[in-house]
């Protein structure tokens, strides 16, 4: 039985299991990033930008912006779904400033929906505290049980 988000202990276990799911996803071995979930409807991903993610003009490629914005919004929404893995059905993003290096934080926040479709937004903030990107996503409950995913456990990755 999935944990209940209304139960503080169950919610904490769910949040730690989501963090572990992020850490064990194969794609995340390509990024120096860490997911943190402190409360329902919110997530934070800290990551480093360096030359390995540059486009030809010497700044982080938009794929990095999209990945971190999508992940932050996704995990903020998935804090409310304790039984199923969510899938991104659409995502809109806005680039507001190029970034060439340093620590960047993606902050995700759930906006609406709790049953089948969830809406969440996210933003990227650089070391100077400037917003460098923003996005809004729609996420749908899938048929994939969280409990059936190998990484979904409250243990450390």
N, CA, C and O of each residue as an XYZ file, in Angstrom:
628
protein
N       0.847     -1.194      0.000
C       0.000      0.000      0.000
C       0.882      1.243      0.000
O       1.832      1.318      0.779
N       0.584      2.236     -0.869
C       1.421      3.432     -0.927
C       1.282      4.266      0.343
O       0.244      4.215      1.003
N       2.326      5.043      0.700
C       2.227      5.895      1.870
C       1.210      6.997      1.635
O       0.986      7.417      0.500
N       0.612      7.452      2.688
C      -0.330      8.562      2.607
C       0.428      9.866      2.799
O       1.190      9.999      3.757
N       0.233     10.832      1.905
C       0.906     12.111      2.025
C       0.423     12.860      3.253
O       1.162     13.680      3.797
N      -0.820     12.597      3.713
C      -1.345     13.264      4.906
C      -0.660     12.777      6.177
O      -0.701     13.471      7.193
N      -0.032     11.605      6.149
C       0.697     11.043      7.279
C       2.131     11.552      7.205
O       2.824     11.258      6.231
N       2.614     12.319      8.219
C       3.964     12.888      8.146
C       5.067     11.846      7.943
O       6.009     12.090      7.189
N       4.967     10.704      8.597
C       5.982      9.658      8.438
C       5.904      9.072      7.034
O       6.932      8.880      6.384
N       4.693      8.786      6.562
C       4.513      8.273      5.205
C       4.985      9.258      4.158
O       5.576      8.868      3.152
N       4.725     10.544      4.392
C       5.162     11.574      3.453
C       6.682     11.631      3.394
O       7.255     11.704      2.307
N       7.335     11.599      4.538
C       8.802     11.625      4.567
C       9.386     10.425      3.830
O      10.349     10.571      3.077
N       8.817      9.247      4.036
C       9.287      8.049      3.332
C       9.104      8.203      1.825
O       9.983      7.830      1.048
N       7.966      8.749      1.417
C       7.690      8.987     -0.002
C       8.706      9.976     -0.578
O       9.232      9.754     -1.668
N       8.981     11.051      0.135
C       9.932     12.055     -0.348
C      11.328     11.457     -0.501
O      11.996     11.699     -1.506
N      11.776     10.678      0.487
C      13.113     10.047      0.418
C      13.158      9.040     -0.725
O      14.176      8.925     -1.409
N      12.059      8.306     -0.940
C      12.015      7.332     -2.029
C      12.074      8.038     -3.388
O      12.717      7.539     -4.311
N      11.409      9.197     -3.520
C      11.491      9.970     -4.759
C      12.914     10.483     -4.980
O      13.412     10.456     -6.106
N      13.568     10.946     -3.926
C      14.955     11.398     -4.045
C      15.855     10.259     -4.515
O      16.734     10.459     -5.353
N      15.633      9.069     -3.973
C      16.417      7.900     -4.373
C      16.117      7.509     -5.827
O      17.017      7.112     -6.567
N      14.848      7.624     -6.225
C      14.466      7.334     -7.602
C      15.226      8.246     -8.562
O      15.726      7.789     -9.590
N      15.314      9.522     -8.229
C      16.065     10.489     -9.039
C      17.541     10.094     -9.105
O      18.135     10.056    -10.182
N      18.120      9.804     -7.945
C      19.551      9.498     -7.865
C      19.927      8.240     -8.635
O      21.048      8.131     -9.133
N      19.009      7.295     -8.736
C      19.329      6.023     -9.395
C      18.926      5.971    -10.870
O      19.214      4.984    -11.546
N      18.269      7.009    -11.378
C      17.904      7.034    -12.801
C      19.177      7.124    -13.640
O      19.993      8.018    -13.411
N      19.366      6.231    -14.595
C      20.598      6.215    -15.392
C      20.965      7.569    -16.013
O      22.143      7.922    -16.047
N      19.990      8.324    -16.498
C      20.291      9.608    -17.140
C      20.969     10.570    -16.173
O      21.753     11.419    -16.597
N      20.679     10.449    -14.881
C      21.248     11.395    -13.926
C      22.714     11.138    -13.621
O      23.348     11.938    -12.933
N      23.265     10.033    -14.119
C      24.703      9.821    -13.982
C      25.475     10.773    -14.909
O      26.685     10.937    -14.760
N      24.783     11.387    -15.849
C      25.407     12.347    -16.759
C      25.511     13.750    -16.164
O      26.168     14.618    -16.738
N      24.871     13.975    -15.025
C      24.803     15.312    -14.421
C      25.261     15.257    -12.971
O      24.964     14.304    -12.250
N      25.978     16.277    -12.556
C      26.305     16.402    -11.133
C      25.145     17.162    -10.486
O      25.170     18.387    -10.369
N      24.128     16.399    -10.071
C      22.914     17.033     -9.546
C      22.385     16.254     -8.348
O      22.681     15.073     -8.165
N      21.591     16.955     -7.536
C      21.004     16.337     -6.348
C      19.599     16.887     -6.134
O      19.388     18.100     -6.121
N      18.647     15.981     -5.967
C      17.253     16.342     -5.683
C      17.037     16.369     -4.184
O      17.506     15.490     -3.462
N      16.316     17.395     -3.716
C      15.898     17.492     -2.318
C      14.412     17.826     -2.280
O      13.944     18.718     -2.987
N      13.682     17.099     -1.447
C      12.257     17.374     -1.247
C      12.041     17.611      0.240
O      12.298     16.730      1.061
N      11.568     18.801      0.581
C      11.365     19.176      1.975
C       9.906     19.172      2.402
O       9.588     19.011      3.581
N       9.026     19.351      1.427
C       7.601     19.394      1.747
C       6.780     19.062      0.515
O       7.264     19.132     -0.614
N       5.537     18.703      0.754
C       4.622     18.367     -0.330
C       4.532     19.522     -1.322
O       4.409     20.684     -0.936
N       4.596     19.180     -2.598
C       4.411     20.175     -3.654
C       5.639     20.996     -3.992
O       5.551     21.934     -4.784
N       6.791     20.661     -3.404
C       8.017     21.434     -3.651
C       9.200     20.503     -3.855
O       9.288     19.442     -3.237
N      10.102     20.915     -4.725
C      11.342     20.175     -4.916
C      12.451     21.162     -5.258
O      12.206     22.294     -5.674
N      13.677     20.690     -5.067
C      14.842     21.512     -5.399
C      15.926     20.597     -5.953
O      16.257     19.570     -5.361
N      16.470     20.989     -7.100
C      17.585     20.255     -7.693
C      18.764     21.213     -7.804
O      18.673     22.258     -8.449
N      19.860     20.847     -7.175
C      21.094     21.621     -7.269
C      22.007     20.917     -8.256
O      22.135     19.693     -8.228
N      22.644     21.691     -9.130
C      23.548     21.096    -10.111
C      24.620     22.092    -10.518
O      24.502     23.295    -10.283
N      25.662     21.565    -11.131
C      26.790     22.363    -11.591
C      26.753     22.497    -13.108
O      26.468     21.536    -13.822
N      27.042     23.686    -13.582
C      27.173     23.927    -15.018
C      28.652     24.115    -15.316
O      29.331     24.902    -14.657
N      29.150     23.385    -16.318
C      30.521     23.550    -16.780
C      30.546     23.417    -18.300
O      29.495     23.285    -18.927
N      31.714     23.450    -18.883
C      31.855     23.442    -20.340
C      31.300     22.199    -21.017
O      31.020     22.224    -22.215
N      31.137     21.111    -20.271
C      30.620     19.884    -20.895
C      29.175     20.037    -21.378
O      28.710     19.230    -22.184
N      28.458     21.062    -20.897
C      27.069     21.263    -21.319
C      26.908     22.471    -22.259
O      25.784     22.900    -22.522
N      28.011     23.014    -22.758
C      27.964     24.205    -23.614
C      27.472     23.906    -25.028
O      27.683     22.818    -25.565
N      26.810     24.904    -25.613
C      26.564     24.911    -27.054
C      27.746     25.620    -27.717
O      28.698     25.999    -27.035
N      27.695     25.799    -29.014
C      28.835     26.339    -29.760
C      29.217     27.770    -29.366
O      30.346     28.189    -29.618
N      28.307     28.521    -28.760
C      28.595     29.907    -28.389
C      29.065     30.061    -26.938
O      29.182     31.182    -26.442
N      29.332     28.942    -26.259
C      29.971     29.020    -24.954
C      29.084     29.254    -23.748
O      29.514     29.893    -22.787
N      27.868     28.760    -23.770
C      26.976     28.820    -22.598
C      26.198     27.505    -22.545
O      26.197     26.737    -23.508
N      25.545     27.254    -21.425
C      24.800     25.996    -21.249
C      23.732     25.840    -22.335
O      22.985     26.773    -22.629
N      23.677     24.653    -22.918
C      22.697     24.332    -23.956
C      21.300     24.262    -23.337
O      21.161     23.936    -22.158
N      20.282     24.562    -24.113
C      18.897     24.539    -23.654
C      18.425     23.189    -23.161
O      17.484     23.114    -22.371
N      19.068     22.110    -23.619
C      18.659     20.786    -23.131
C      18.876     20.676    -21.625
O      18.103     20.011    -20.936
N      19.916     21.319    -21.111
C      20.167     21.303    -19.662
C      19.075     22.082    -18.937
O      18.590     21.647    -17.892
N      18.691     23.217    -19.480
C      17.605     24.003    -18.898
C      16.329     23.149    -18.835
O      15.682     23.039    -17.794
N      15.990     22.546    -19.995
C      14.765     21.757    -20.045
C      14.801     20.608    -19.044
O      13.844     20.411    -18.295
N      15.890     19.849    -19.022
C      15.963     18.683    -18.161
C      15.754     19.065    -16.697
O      14.965     18.431    -15.997
N      16.446     20.085    -16.241
C      16.360     20.456    -14.826
C      15.012     21.101    -14.486
O      14.470     20.862    -13.407
N      14.471     21.910    -15.391
C      13.147     22.499    -15.152
C      12.068     21.422    -15.131
O      11.204     21.422    -14.255
N      12.117     20.508    -16.091
C      11.146     19.414    -16.158
C      11.245     18.538    -14.905
O      10.226     18.217    -14.293
N      12.459     18.151    -14.522
C      12.626     17.298    -13.341
C      12.122     17.976    -12.069
O      11.449     17.342    -11.256
N      12.438     19.253    -11.892
C      12.010     19.954    -10.681
C      10.485     20.033    -10.604
O       9.904     19.803     -9.543
N       9.836     20.357    -11.723
C       8.370     20.429    -11.737
C       7.766     19.038    -11.549
O       6.815     18.868    -10.786
N       8.324     18.039    -12.251
C       7.854     16.663    -12.145
C       7.878     16.176    -10.696
O       6.875     15.670    -10.193
N       9.017     16.327    -10.029
C       9.125     15.810     -8.658
C       8.263     16.599     -7.681
O       7.769     16.029     -6.708
N       8.072     17.884     -7.911
C       7.139     18.648     -7.072
C       5.734     18.062     -7.203
O       5.030     17.905     -6.205
N       5.329     17.742     -8.426
C       4.002     17.154     -8.648
C       3.927     15.739     -8.088
O       2.916     15.364     -7.495
N       4.988     14.945     -8.267
C       4.941     13.539     -7.839
C       4.954     13.392     -6.319
O       4.717     12.299     -5.806
N       5.229     14.487     -5.587
C       5.091     14.413     -4.120
C       3.643     14.163     -3.731
O       3.376     13.647     -2.646
N       2.701     14.523     -4.604
C       1.285     14.352     -4.319
C       0.725     13.028     -4.821
O      -0.398     12.661     -4.477
N       1.488     12.317     -5.621
C       1.052     11.018     -6.147
C       1.937      9.947     -5.511
O       3.094      9.783     -5.900
N       1.398      9.225     -4.543
C       2.201      8.246     -3.806
C       2.133      6.851     -4.403
O       2.869      5.957     -3.984
N       1.258      6.658     -5.374
C       1.093      5.310     -5.935
C       1.644      5.146     -7.345
O       2.088      4.053     -7.696
N       1.630      6.179     -8.153
C       1.981      6.060     -9.569
C       3.072      7.039     -9.978
O       3.204      8.132     -9.426
N       3.838      6.610    -10.956
C       4.837      7.449    -11.602
C       4.097      8.399    -12.537
O       3.201      7.979    -13.269
N       4.467      9.670    -12.514
C       3.848     10.636    -13.417
C       4.646     10.710    -14.716
O       5.841     10.415    -14.740
N       3.982     11.101    -15.779
C       4.614     11.296    -17.079
C       4.393     12.734    -17.534
O       3.301     13.277    -17.368
N       5.413     13.347    -18.101
C       5.281     14.691    -18.650
C       4.473     14.610    -19.937
O       4.824     13.862    -20.850
N       3.392     15.377    -20.011
C       2.584     15.404    -21.230
C       2.814     16.682    -22.033
O       2.618     16.698    -23.248
N       3.226     17.744    -21.361
C       3.608     18.975    -22.063
C       4.490     19.795    -21.135
O       4.410     19.692    -19.911
N       5.332     20.611    -21.752
C       6.200     21.480    -20.952
C       6.547     22.710    -21.772
O       6.994     22.599    -22.913
N       6.342     23.875    -21.190
C       6.687     25.150    -21.827
C       7.825     25.769    -21.032
O       7.799     25.782    -19.802
N       8.828     26.285    -21.743
C       9.908     26.916    -21.009
C      10.324     28.232    -21.639
O      10.118     28.486    -22.826
N      10.919     29.055    -20.789
C      11.382     30.378    -21.195
C      12.820     30.532    -20.726
O      13.122     30.335    -19.549
N      13.697     30.882    -21.643
C      15.091     31.146    -21.314
C      15.210     32.643    -21.030
O      14.806     33.458    -21.859
N      15.748     33.012    -19.889
C      15.827     34.433    -19.553
C      17.248     34.958    -19.440
O      17.465     36.168    -19.502
N      18.243     34.045    -19.271
C      19.633     34.484    -19.150
C      20.548     33.297    -19.412
O      20.289     32.201    -18.916
N      21.623     33.498    -20.189
C      22.561     32.397    -20.374
C      23.376     32.153    -19.109
O      23.577     33.064    -18.306
N      23.839     30.925    -18.939
C      24.706     30.600    -17.803
C      25.929     29.876    -18.342
O      25.821     29.002    -19.202
N      27.089     30.247    -17.827
C      28.345     29.683    -18.320
C      29.035     28.794    -17.304
O      29.966     28.068    -17.653
N      28.609     28.834    -16.083
C      29.254     27.975    -15.093
C      28.755     28.248    -13.698
O      28.121     29.268    -13.429
N      29.056     27.305    -12.806
C      28.726     27.466    -11.398
C      27.509     26.674    -10.979
O      26.942     25.901    -11.751
N      27.128     26.886     -9.743
C      25.990     26.175     -9.165
C      24.677     26.826     -9.627
O      24.537     28.049     -9.628
N      23.739     25.988    -10.010
C      22.400     26.439    -10.403
C      21.395     25.607     -9.621
O      21.611     24.419     -9.377
N      20.296     26.240     -9.232
C      19.241     25.553     -8.496
C      17.955     25.610     -9.311
O      17.544     26.671     -9.780
N      17.326     24.440     -9.470
C      16.006     24.347    -10.095
C      14.999     24.165     -8.972
O      15.078     23.193     -8.220
N      14.060     25.082     -8.851
C      13.025     25.019     -7.812
C      11.703     24.652     -8.460
O      11.246     25.334     -9.376
N      11.078     23.561     -7.981
C       9.798     23.126     -8.525
C       8.675     23.366     -7.539
O       8.863     23.259     -6.327
N       7.496     23.693     -8.068
C       6.328     23.956     -7.212
C       5.071     23.450     -7.902
O       4.778     23.822     -9.039
N       4.325     22.587     -7.191
C       3.034     22.101     -7.668
C       2.060     23.273     -7.704
O       2.059     24.113     -6.804
N       1.223     23.328     -8.755
C       0.253     24.411     -8.926
C      -1.174     23.911     -8.751
O      -1.947     24.508     -8.003
N      -1.537     22.816     -9.435
C      -2.913     22.328     -9.339
C      -3.002     20.874     -9.778
O      -2.076     20.326    -10.375
N      -4.132     20.268     -9.469
C      -4.421     18.890     -9.844
C      -3.935     17.899     -8.804
O      -2.851     18.054     -8.240
N      -4.752     16.869     -8.551
C      -4.376     15.851     -7.575
C      -4.811     14.450     -7.992
O      -4.384     13.470     -7.381
N      -5.628     14.338     -8.993
C      -6.157     13.017     -9.350
C      -5.440     12.425    -10.539
O      -4.637     11.504    -10.388
N      -5.717     12.936    -11.707
C      -5.149     12.349    -12.927
C      -4.103     13.241    -13.573
O      -3.068     12.755    -14.029
N      -4.364     14.540    -13.617
C      -3.462     15.504    -14.243
C      -2.980     16.503    -13.198
O      -3.755     17.009    -12.386
N      -1.683     16.770    -13.245
C      -1.049     17.702    -12.316
C      -0.376     18.801    -13.128
O       0.131     18.554    -14.222
N      -0.375     20.013    -12.587
C       0.335     21.128    -13.202
C       1.355     21.617    -12.180
O       1.039     21.804    -11.005
N       2.582     21.821    -12.648
C       3.636     22.327    -11.770
C       4.508     23.289    -12.560
O       4.575     23.226    -13.788
N       5.172     24.177    -11.837
C       6.063     25.135    -12.467
C       7.438     25.041    -11.821
O       7.593     24.502    -10.726
N       8.418     25.570    -12.511
C       9.770     25.539    -11.983
C      10.542     26.741    -12.496
O      10.165     27.386    -13.474
N      11.635     27.017    -11.802
C      12.515     28.102    -12.235
C      13.948     27.738    -11.924
O      14.221     26.980    -10.993
N      14.867     28.284    -12.712
C      16.296     28.092    -12.516
C      16.896     29.384    -11.979
O      16.604     30.470    -12.480
N      17.730     29.261    -10.962
C      18.373     30.417    -10.341
C      19.882     30.171    -10.319
O      20.334     29.113     -9.881
N      20.659     31.146    -10.789
C      22.115     30.989    -10.817
C      22.742     31.419     -9.486
O      22.035     31.792     -8.550
N      24.071     31.364     -9.415
C      24.789     31.692     -8.174
C      24.574     33.124     -7.714
O      24.661     33.410     -6.520
N      24.297     34.017     -8.638
C      24.055     35.421     -8.278
C      22.621     35.663     -7.796
O      22.285     36.768     -7.371
N      21.786     34.637     -7.863
C      20.394     34.775     -7.456
C      19.482     35.226     -8.579
O      18.307     35.512     -8.348
N      20.009     35.294     -9.794
C      19.209     35.704    -10.951
C      18.450     34.512    -11.523
O      18.980     33.404    -11.605
N      17.214     34.754    -11.913
C      16.460     33.725    -12.612
C      17.000     33.621    -14.037
O      17.109     34.624    -14.742
N      17.341     32.384    -14.459
C      17.885     32.185    -15.801
C      16.937     31.407    -16.706
O      17.167     31.304    -17.911
N      15.872     30.861    -16.124
C      14.881     30.129    -16.905
C      13.662     29.810    -16.066
O      13.712     29.793    -14.836
N      12.564     29.557    -16.764
C      11.295     29.268    -16.086
C      10.487     28.318    -16.951
O      10.574     28.368    -18.178
N       9.692     27.440    -16.315
C       8.882     26.510    -17.090
C       7.613     26.098    -16.363
O       7.499     26.227    -15.144
N       6.668     25.602    -17.139
C       5.416     25.070    -16.601
C       5.128     23.765    -17.324
O       5.212     23.685    -18.549
N       4.784     22.732    -16.539
C       4.524     21.435    -17.119
C       3.200     20.847    -16.697
O       2.644     21.188    -15.653
N       2.707     19.948    -17.543
C       1.524     19.156    -17.240
C       1.979     17.707    -17.152
O       2.698     17.213    -18.021
N       1.551     17.035    -16.095
C       1.986     15.675    -15.816
C       0.761     14.805    -15.579
O      -0.189     15.224    -14.918
N       0.789     13.589    -16.122
C      -0.347     12.688    -16.010
C       0.067     11.426    -15.265
O       1.172     10.913    -15.437
N      -0.836     10.950    -14.446
C      -0.629      9.698    -13.726
C      -0.516      8.567    -14.742
O      -1.367      8.437    -15.622
N       0.537      7.742    -14.626
C       0.739      6.628    -15.554
C       0.194      5.335    -14.954
O      -0.391      5.333    -13.871
N       0.395      4.240    -15.677
C       0.036      2.919    -15.173
C       1.203      2.276    -14.436
O       1.095      1.137    -13.980
N       2.316      2.991    -14.313
C       3.529      2.458    -13.679
C       3.460      2.701    -12.175
O       3.432      3.845    -11.721
N       3.432      1.619    -11.413
C       3.401      1.729     -9.952
C       4.771      2.163     -9.454
O       5.784      1.580     -9.839
N       4.811      3.186     -8.596
C       6.081      3.606     -8.004
C       6.745      2.444     -7.268
O       7.959      2.258     -7.347
N       5.943      1.676     -6.561
C       6.481      0.569     -5.756
C       7.165     -0.500     -6.612
O       7.938     -1.299     -6.083
N       6.900     -0.534     -7.913
C       7.515     -1.503     -8.797
C       8.819     -1.035     -9.410
O       9.478     -1.800    -10.115
N       9.211      0.229     -9.150
C      10.450      0.770     -9.706
C      11.596      0.500     -8.737
O      11.499      0.783     -7.543
N      12.680     -0.052     -9.272
C      13.817     -0.458     -8.440
C      14.371      0.668     -7.571
O      14.753      0.419     -6.427
N      14.426      1.889     -8.078
C      14.988      3.007     -7.323
C      14.063      3.608     -6.286
O      14.502      4.395     -5.447
N      12.780      3.246     -6.330
C      11.815      3.875     -5.419
C      11.871      3.178     -4.052
O      11.104      2.260     -3.763
N      12.798      3.648     -3.238
C      12.920      3.161     -1.862
C      13.537      4.287     -1.045
O      14.289      5.103     -1.578
N      13.223      4.336      0.247
C      13.736      5.432      1.067
C      15.222      5.334      1.381
O      15.772      6.238      2.010
N      15.892      4.254      0.956
C      17.317      4.085      1.223
C      18.165      5.000      0.391
O      17.675      5.626     -0.548
N      19.445      5.088      0.726
C      20.406      5.921     -0.028
C      20.823      5.213     -1.299
O      20.948      3.989     -1.335
N      21.039      6.011     -2.359
C      21.497      5.463     -3.642
C      22.964      5.105     -3.576
O      23.528      4.629     -4.561
